[in-house]
Amino acid sequence: MNIFVCIKQVPDTEASLSVEGGRKVRESGLKWVISPYDEYALEAAIQLKEKTAGSTVTAITVGPARADGVLRTALAMGATAAVHVETDSELDHHAIAACLAAAVRSCGEPDIILAGKQAIDVDAGVLPLFLAQVMDLPAASGVIAMEVTDGLAKVEREIEGGARERIEMALPCVIGATKGLNTPRYPSLMGIMKAKKVEVKKFTPAELNVESLEPALLLESLSVPEEKAPGRVIEGEPADAVRELVRLLRDEAKVL
Amino acid sequence: MSRTLVFVETQDGKIKKASREALALALSGPVPVAVVTFAEDGADLAAGLSGVPTLFHVTGAGDIYQPDIHAATLENLIRENGIKTVVAAHSARSRDLFPRVAARVKAGLVTDCVAVNLEEMCAVKPVYSGKLLARIKVNAGVNLFTLRPNVFPAEIPEGKGIPEVVAVSAADVPARCRVVEVAAGAAGRVDLTEAAVIVSGGRGIKNKENFALLQELADVLNAGVGASRAAVDAEFAEYNMQVGQTGKVVNPKLYVACGISGAIQHFVGMKTSKVIVAINKDPEAPIFKKADYGIVGDLFEIVPLLKAELEKALN
C-alpha cells in the first residue's frame, strides 16, 4: 500500500506562549513537537504498513526549515520516506491542502492518507476534510477506530453524548485521527540513527504549482487571554466548608 | 440582498440551545436571516422563528447524517441563493459538515469562535489550546463561522411574522463516506461540550468504580461527567470523557474538579468555565490557583457531603 501521513510541527504542549509584534508567537526557547493528533495518524500508518507487505509510509509536512525535525521523528518511528514543502509564508487551509495534495501526487497514487484531526496550534480542525475535497476523495475525521481490508476502510467516529458513527469508505480515502485510535510508539535508537540518513524530498509551493491566491483568512492579531484572579479556599470542617460552598455557589456566584 | 444563513440542529422537535445562540447572533447582524434545517419535521420550526423571513427545509436527505449529501446540499443552497455568510454552533455535526462545505465553495471558515462581528466580518477564536486568542478577518466570497457553545446569548428577539418555508431537495450525490450505522451512547448522558454543569475526576479518584460517586453528584446537578488526562490514561475513565488539550474543550457555567491537580493541559480545556470549584487533598495543587472556590480535603468525604447539601439546596 502507498500510505501517506500529513504531520505538522507545533510548540510543545507544555510550553507557555507569548506574543511578539502583535501577531506572532515568540519562538525563541520554544521546543517543537509533532502535533499530538498527528502521532495517532502516524502510528496508524505504520501499523498498516507492518500488516501489508511491500507498503510504504511517506510523511509530509508543510512549514519552515525547522519543520524538518518532525519528519525525522516520523522516519525514526517507522515512516519510509519524507517530503517537506518548505515555506515561511502563512498559508491558509486551502493553500496547505493544495500543497499536501500536490506533494502526495508527486509520489504516486495514494491508497490511504492519514492526518491528525486538528493541529494544536491553529486548532481549526479542518485539514483532513479540506485535503479530501482538493483530491476528490472520501474522508472521515475524528476517527477513533479503523480497519482496512480489501480496499475498504471501516472507521468509527464519536459524535455527541458518546454515540458513534460507523462509516465505510472505499480506498483511496482520507482519515483524520484522534486520541483513542492507538498508542503511538516511541522512536527506537536504531530508528533515530537511520532517520538521520534519509534524504527528504523538498519542494516549494511554487514548485508544486500551488498558486498564491488571496488567503481566505487574515490573522489580525494574537493576544494572551486575561487570567482570572485566583479564588479562595474555603476553610473549616468538611461539613461546614461544603455548606459554605453551596451558599456561595447559590448567592454569590449564582450558578445553582 | 445578501442573507446570513443559520444551520440549526434540533432535538425532540426543538432548536438546540447552541443553535439558538447562532441564530441570535445572525439576527443581530446587518442582513436578513435564513435558517436551514435537515430535520424531517423541520417545517414545524417555522412557528417558533418569528422575525426570520425564510426557512429552508431540506427533504430527502435520509434519517441518518450522510456527510457527502449534506455538504453538497448546503453547497447548492449557498450558490443558488447567493449566500455570503453561514453561522452554526460548533457542534459534532458542524465540525464535520462545515469544513466539507468550506472546501467546496472555497470559503473562509473560522471554527470555534468566541466572538464574531458580522459587520466587520471578523472573529476571535482560541488557538494553541486556548493559550492565545486570535483575531481573524475573513476574506473570501463566502464565509463560515462556528460558535463555541455557552459563549453567545441564546435569547432570540421577538420579530414579526413567521418565515416562508422553502422546501429544498437533498443533493443527488453518492455517499462515498457512507455512515452505515449510528450506535447510541449511554442513555441520559449529558454531552460535555454543551453541558451547563460538569463534574470532573482526576487521578485522585483512584479507580474506575469510584467514578460512580461523581455520577451521583452529577445527577443532582443534571451535569456531565468529565475526566482529566491522567484519569483517562490510567483507564479510570473513557477517552470521550477527557477534558483538556487532547480531549474536549468545555465551557460550562459550573465546573467541579475532584481530585484533579490542574496541569496546564487540563486547565486549557476548562478555563473559560464561569465558576470553577476544586476539591483536592493537596493544598499545593495548582488547581487551587485557578479555582474560584476550593476545598482542601478528601474527595471521598467531600463529594458525598456536597451531594447531600446540593439536594437540600435544590429542592
Interface residues (C-beta under 8 A of the other chain):
Chain A: P11 T13 E14 S16 L17 V19 V25 P36 Y37 D92 H93 H94 A97 I120 D121 V122 D123 A124 G125 V126 L129 F130 A132 Q133 V134 P138 A139 A140 S141 G142 I144 R157 E158 I159 E160 G161 G162 A163 R164 E165 R166 I167 E168 M169 A170 C173 K179 G180 E214 P215 A216 L217 L218 L219 E220 S221 L222 S223 V224 P225 K228 P230 G231 R232 V233 I234 P238 A239 A241 V242 R243 L245 V246 L248 L249 R250 A253 V255 L256
Chain B: Y65 P67 D68 S91 A92 R93 R95 D96 F98 P99 R100 A102 A103 R104 K106 A107 G108 L109 V110 T111 D112 C122 K125 P126 V127 Y128 S129 G130 K131 L132 L133 A134 R135 I136 K137 V138 N139 A140 N143 R176 C177 R178 V179 V180 E181 V182 A183 A184 G185 A186 R189 V190 D191 T193 V197 E238 Y239 N240 Q242 Q245 T246 G247 K253 L254 I264 Q265 K271 K274 V275 I276 V277 P283 F288 K289 K290 A291 D292 Y293 G294 I295 V296 G297 E301 I302 L305 L306 E309 L310 A313 L314
